[in-house]
Amino acid sequence: MLSRNRNCHRGNCEYASKQVNQLPPLKRAGESAAFTLVEVVVALGIFTFALVAIVGLFVVGINTNKESSDQIQGANFASLLVSTRRSLPTNSIANFALPPLDVAYSSSGTYLTNSSGVADDGTTNGTPAYNLFYQVGTNSTTGPHLAEVHFMLWWPVTAALPTNNPGNRYEVTTQVALP
């Protein structure tokens, strides 16, 4: 709504207009600007449904994070075993999980499980953290100067060998040059 003010100065009159905000119309008695009980209950139901779904996603995320962390630790441990054997392929290392590589390749392999498992440092005399199955050595395909190394780690240490669940195991096949 526009209002007009009359300004007169030394006989000159001007009309200036300015904007005036209008107030909303008054409510009648008995009318209110609020939500009904049904609207509040529906809104709370939708909110609760969304909250339950979000909490469920948190649980999935936490489990995925744990599995990913376990896989990374398994990969790092496998790297420790392989790098130690690459640096000293034919030396006997006291209590080390993988034997010297200048032996004949065993097709049956060796199991180190449960109380005979492998500790975090790669030895067999610490507190077991991983189960280990390994096959190492030379064969007619690789020749006398190249050893094949195949091993599988799985956890927890009390678990049976996982056949169809790759989530709790880490498997490596590589070759190591012998002197």
N, C-alpha and C positions, 0 to 999 in steps of 0.2 A: 504494500500500500504506500502510496506516495503522499507526503504532506507538504504543504507549501508554507514557507515562512516569508513574511514581507520584510525586506530590509530597506529602510529609507535613510539616505544620507544626503543632506543639503538639497533636499527636494527631489533627488533622483531615487525612485523606488524600483527595486528589483525583486523578482520572485525567485527564490532558490528552492529546489526540491531535493529531498533526501529520502532514502529508503527506510522504512520502518518495518521491523519484523513483526509478523502477526503471530499471536499465540494460537495453539490448536484449540479447536472448539471444546468447551467443557463437556465432560461426560455426564450422562444422566444418572440419577440415583439408581443403584442396583447393578450398574455396569462396572466391570473391573478388567484391568489389563494384566491377566495372569493366565498360567497354564492350567488346564483341567487335570484332574487326577489321572485320567486315562492317558493323556499326553505324557505326563511325568513317568508313569509306569512303562510305557512303550520306550521312551528315551533311555530309562535305566536298563531295560532289557537289551536294547541295542548296544549300549555301553558295556554291559557285562559280557555279552557275546564277543565283542571285539577284544575285551581285556583277556578273556580266557584264550582266545586265539593267539594273542601276542605272547602270553606266558608260555603257551605251548611251543612257540617259535624259539623262545629263550632256551628251553630245555633241549631242543634239537640242536641249537647253536652250541651249547655247552658240550654236548656229547660229540659233535663233529670236531670241535676244538681239541678235545681229549684224544680222539682217534688220530687226528692230524699230528698232534704232539708226539704220540707214541710212534707213529710212522717215521717222523723225523729223527727221533732218538734211535730207532732201529736202523735207519739208513746211516746215521753217524757211527753207530757201533759197527756196522758192516764195513764201513770205510776204515775204521780203526784196525779191524782184523786184516783186511786186504793190504792196507799200507804197511802194517808191521811185517807181514809176510813178504811183501815186495822188497822191503829194505833188507831183510835177512831170510831169503827164500830157503836156504839149505841148513841154516843153523838151528840147533835145538835151543828153544827158549823155555826156561823152567816154567811149568804150569800154564803155558800158553795154549789156548783152545785149538788152534790149527797146528798140525804137526809140520815138520820140514816137508818141502814140496818135491824132493828128489826121490820119491818112492813110487812104486807102481800104483796106478790109479785103481781104486777099489770100486767095483760096480755096486757093491752092497752098501757102502758108506758106514759112517759111525754116528751114533746118537749120543748127545750129552743132554740129558733131561732131568727135570725135577731137582733132587738134591745134588746131582752131578752136573747141573747146568753151568752156565758161564756167567761170571761176574761182570760188572760194568767196565772193568779195566781189561777184559779179554782173557783173564786167567780162570783156571778151574779151581782155585783154592780160596776164592772169596765168596761172599754171599751171592748165590745164584740170582740173576736178574733175567736171563734169557735161556730158552732151550735152543739147542743147536744140532743140526744134522749137517754133516759135511762129507764131501768126496773130494780128495785132492790127489795129485800125482801126475806122473807122465804116462803116456800110452802110445800106441803105435801111430795114432793119427797126429799127435802133437810132436812126437820125437823126444830125444833125451834132453833137449835144451829149452823146452817149453812145457810148463806144468799147467794143467787145467785145475781150476778151483771152482767148486760149486758148493754153496751152502745155503741153508735156510734157517732163519731165526724165527722163533715165535714166542709169544708172551700171553698171559703171565706164565711164570715158571711152572705153575701147577697145571697148566692147560695141556690137553692132548694135542697131538699133531693136527693142525687145521688142514682139512682137505678141500673144502668148498668155501671157506671163509678167508679171503685174502686180507681182511681188515686187521688181523692181529699177527701178521707174518711179513717177513721181508726176505726175498730170495735174490741171490747173486750168482751169476756165472761169469767167470773171467779167466784170463790166461796170464801167467807170470813167467817172464824170462828167467831162465836159470843160468848161473855162471858156467 
